């Protein structure tokens, strides 16, 4: 009876981490289908790596790796590459930088593959024997170091961005706003999770390692269901960073009136309806640098690129809501440049004070 109980516990543990893995893999595929830009690919890869990490953890911590020993270490190169790409994604998200993947970004993953070659060149029985004696051989210490290294690489990637961009440039008031609460909880839990895993690997404490593995699905579920609440916080942080970085003006050689005229012409052409429009793309159209255009928005209007573009998108949406009553909300959201109905509804509500549906009904009554 006790043996059956233990088997059931192991099965439940496997299903818990496995469910998190499947969730991340499906989310990754869904995001890749919906967003085929470089930023979409990078975020999908981060989700895929997380799902793979959870899957291998499910096999390792429950002992099911004995049936598939080759799966236990496959996540390591993917997570190393993911931690590098994560830094680029944070730059895109908070600094509006274009993501440019270079060959040297693959170096940590390539080094990890090199160290894993001896393991994967062996037969399954040999791999299983090696895994059973993981802490008793020199090569086993290398593998343990790689597992520890992927956690450190993520901590380093996120920590470097925080030290370089957040701490010097983000005002404390941003973090104490209502918009920040869910985002701060998520960030705090991520750091706790990685810290627990790192301590577990450093001091060989199985409880901490397991706790770190079991917490990761919770984090992914939490982020998925609160990501719409994360968006306003991202916008506030982005604005705070940009304001503080503009102490030394980049607009000395460019007249504001010149940018005014170029943007006026571009907005008349309704370039804001392009859902792939980015700061760098608009800057290229306006014949200025991205940094100059970003500073222009903050100096001229007191807000950033997204708020500027969204004003035009919402104005166009209001016109279509009144003139084309037969069109659906989703169709109008797509036509004015929003890539999701939920984002369109949130921005419309913040700007107009009513949802698109309420706005259309109120206009009919007046």
N, C-alpha and C positions, 0 to 999 in steps of 0.2 A: 504493500500500500504506500509506503514511504517513497519507494522508487517511482511509482506512478505519479505521486505528488511532485516529486522533483522534475520528472519529465514534463509535467504540465506547466510548471513554473518556467522551465527553459523554453517551452513552446510559446508561452505568453510573452516572454522577453523577446524572443525572435520575431514574433508577430508585431510587437510594438515598434521595434527599430525597423523592421521590414516595411511596416505601413508608412513610416516617415520617409523611407527610401523611395517607395513607389510614388508617394505624394510629390517628392522633389523631382523625380524623373518625369512624371506627367506634367508638372508645372513647367519644367524646363522645355519640354516639347511644345507645350501650348504657347509659351512666351516666344519661342523661336518662330512659330507659325505666324503669330500676331505682329511681331516686331523683327523684321529682317535686316535692320540696320546693324552696324558694328556694335553699338551699345546693347542691342537686343541679343546678339550672339554672345557677347561677353557675359551678360547676366545669365543667359541660359547655360553657359558653360559652368559658371559658379554653382548654379542649382544642380546641374548634372553631377559635378564633382562631389557636392554635398550628399546627393542621393547615393552615389557609389560608395562614399565613406560610410554612410549609415548601413548600407548593405553588407559591406565587409565586416563592419563592427558587429552586426547581428550574427554573422557566422562565427566570428572569433570569440565573442563573449559568451555565447551559448554552447560552444564546443561543436557546433554543426560543421565547422571547417574540416573536421575529420572526413566528411563525405566529399568535400570539394576543396582540398588544400590549396589548389592553384588560385582560388579567388581571394585569399586573405590579404594579399599585399598589392592587388591591382590598383587600388585607389591612390597610392602614394604619389606617382608622377602627376596624376590629374590634380590633386590637391595642391601640390607645389606650384603648378602652372596657374591654378585658380587663385592662389594668394597673390601672385604677381599681377594678374589681370584685375583683381579686386581693387588694387591701388589705382589703376587706370580708370576703372569704373567710378570710383569715388571722385576722381578729378573731373570726370565728365558730369557727374551728378551735381557736385557742389561748385565747381569752377567753370562749368560749361566748356571744358576743353574737349577737342576732338580726340577720340581714342585712336592712337597709332601704335599698333603692335609691332615691335622690333624683334629681330632674331635673338637678341640677348635675353629677352623675356622668357625664352624657352630653356635657358641654361640650367636652372635648378631642376626642372623636370628631366632633362637629358642626363644630368648627373645621377639622379635617382634611378633612372632606367639602367644606367651603367652598373650601379651597385646591385640591382635586382637580377641581372643576367645570370649569376651563378644559381640563384634560387629557381628560376624558371627553366634552366637548362637541365634540371634533374627530373626524375620520374615522380609521380604522385606519392609513392611510398617513401621516397627519400625526402620529399618536401614535408610530408607529415612527420617524419622522424626529426627533421630539423626544427619544425614548429614546436614539437614537444620538448625540445631542449634549447629553446630560444635564448634563455638567459645564461646558458652554460658554455657557449662557444664565442669565439671572437667575431665570427661573421654574424652571429645572433645579436651581438652588441651593436653592430652596424645597422641592422634592421630596426632594432629598438630605437637607435638614434634617429633613423629616418622617420619613424612614427612620431617621435618627439619633435623632430624638426618641422613637420607639417603644421603642428600647432604653433610653434614659435614663428614660423613664416607668416601665418595669418595675424598673429599678435603684432609682429614687426610691421607688416604692411599697413594694418589699420592704425597702429600706434604712431608710425611715421607720419601718416596723413594728419592725424589729430595734432601732433606736436608741430608740424610744419604749417598747417592751414587753420585748424580750428582754434587752438589755444591762443595764438597771437592775434586773431582777427575777429572771433565771434564774441559778441557782447553777452554778458552773463544773463541779461534780461531775456534773451532768446530762449535760454534753457529753462526759465521759470514760467514760461507762458503755458497756457492750456494746451496749445498745439504740440508742445514738446513732450508731454507726459508719457504717451505710449512709445514714442521713439526712444526716450531715455531709458524706459524700462527694458526695451529690447536690447539697446546697447549694453546696459548693465548686465543683463542675463548672458549675452554673448561673451563678455569678458569673464564673468564668473565661470561659465562653461569651459572656456579655453584654459583658464587658470587652474580649475580643478583637474582637467586632463593633463596639463603640464606637471602639476604637483604629483599626480598619480604615476606618471611615467618617470619622473625624476627620482622619487623615493620608493617606487615600486609598491604603491598602495592600490590594490585592486578595487577597493570600494570607490575611491575617487575617480578612477578610470571608468568604471561602470556608470557612476552617477553622471559623468560628463557625456557619455554615450547616450544615456537615456534622456538627458535634458535636451539634446539637439533636436529631436522631432518636435518637442514642445515649442522651441524657438521658431522653427519653420512654420508650424501651424499658427503661432501667435503673429508672426510677421505677415503671413498671407492674409489673415482676416483683419489686420489693422493697417495694411499698406496704404489705403486711401487716406487715413489719418496721418500717415507719415509725410505725405506730399506737402502740406502747408508748412511743416517744420523744415523740410528740405529747402523750400523757397525762402524762409526766414534766414536760415543759416547761410544760404547762397548770397543773399543780399547783404548780410552782415560782413561776410568775408570780402565781398567786392567793395563795399564802402571803405573798409579799412585799408584795402590794398591800393586805393586811389589817392593816397596822400601825395604821391608824386605824379603829377598829371601826365597822361599820355596824349592829351589833346592840344598840346602847345602848337603843333604844326598843322592842325586841322581846324577850320572855322566851323562852329556849331551850325551856322546858317547853311553851310554847304551840306552837312549831314541832314539837316531838316528837309532841304529840298529833295535830296536823293530818296529819303525815306517816304516823303509825301508821294513821290512818283511811284515807288514800289508798292505802297499801300493802295494806291489807285488801281494798280494791276492785280490786287488781291493775292499777293504772294503769301499772305498769312493763312490762306486756305490749304497750303501744302502742309500735311501732317508731319513731313520730314524736315520742315524748316528748323534750322538751328541758328544759334548766335553766329557761328563761324560762316554759315551759308549766307545769312543776311548781310554780314559784314563784307563778304566777297562781292555781293550784289551792289552794296553801297560804296564799294571801293575804299574801304578803310580796314584797319586791323581789328581783330575780335576784341582785344583789350580796349581799343579806342571806342568802339561802339558800345561795349558794356559800360564804360565810364560815362559815355554820353547819356545813356538812359538814366543813370543814377544822378548825374548833375542836372539834367534837363527836367526830369520828371520825378526823381526821388524813388524810383523803383527799377527793377531789372527787365531783361529781355522778355521773359515769359509773361509778366504782367502787361507789358506794352502790346505784345502780340495778341494776348487774350482779350484785351479791350476791343480790338478790331474784330476778332472772331465772334465775340458776344454781340456786338452791334450788328454784324451780318446775320447772326442767328436770329436776333430779334426781328429783323426785316423779313427773313424767310418764314418765321413762325406766323407772322401776320399775313403775308402775301400768299403763302402756299399752305393753306389749312389742311390739305389732304396729305401732305408729307408727314412721315413719322418723325419722332424726336431723334431716333437713331440716325436716320437718313440726313437730317439737318446737321447733327453733330459731326458726322463724317465729312459732309460737304464744306464745313467751315474749318476743318483741320484738327478736330479732336479725335484721338484714336480709341476712345472708350466713352460709352454713354455715362458711366458713373463720374468720370472726370468732368465731362461737359456739364452734368447736373450740378456738381459741386461748385465749379467756377461760375456758372450762371447764377446760382443762388447767392454766392458771395458778392457778385457784381450788381445784380438787379434787385436782390432781396426777395426773390420768388423763384420757384423752379420753372423750367420751360413750360410744363403743363399748366401750372398756375398762371403764368404770364399770359399764355394763349387764352385761357378762360376769362381772366380779368379783362383782357382787351375786347373780347366779344361782348361783355356786359357793359362796358363803358361807351 
